[in-house]
């Protein structure tokens, strides 16, 4: 079995992230002791509501699962100076990575 350092992926393509946890603490360091990074994606999608089509976005962050073990729904994240609410607990993908679903801060 080959063990790969998942941080290589986030360090290469990621953005620096700071989580403000509901208990008042800040999470800005990964499990490897370096600044926390995640792959930020804010893809557009078409949302249908009845006969109406709306363009919308779904911001999300892909991180090393061990880095965000303390992150929960209702925490917040700051990425590139923009603040987001965490709308769901992180969703592990089975590879050691996890996706954090976000929304613009205050839009829950």
C-alpha positions, 0 to 999 in steps of 0.5 A: 500500500502506498501512503501519499501525503494528502497535504501535497494536493492542498498545498499546491492548489489550495487557499489559506483558510481560517475557521472560527469555531462555535466554541470561540476558538480559531482553527488555522493550522493543519494536522501537519502544523502548517497553515491550513489550506483547502481547495475552494470551489464556488461553482455556478449551477442552475436551480429550478423553482417551479417554472423559474430558473435561477443561477446560483452558486454553491461554495465549498472547500475540500480539505484533508479530513484530519485538518478539519476534524473539529469543524462542525455545522454553524462554524464559519470560515474565512477564505481570501478575506471573504467570510462563509458559514459552514452549512453542514458537518464536513463530508468525508469522501473515503480518501482522507479528504473531506468537503465542507459545504459553505454559504455566504456569511449571514445567508443561512 
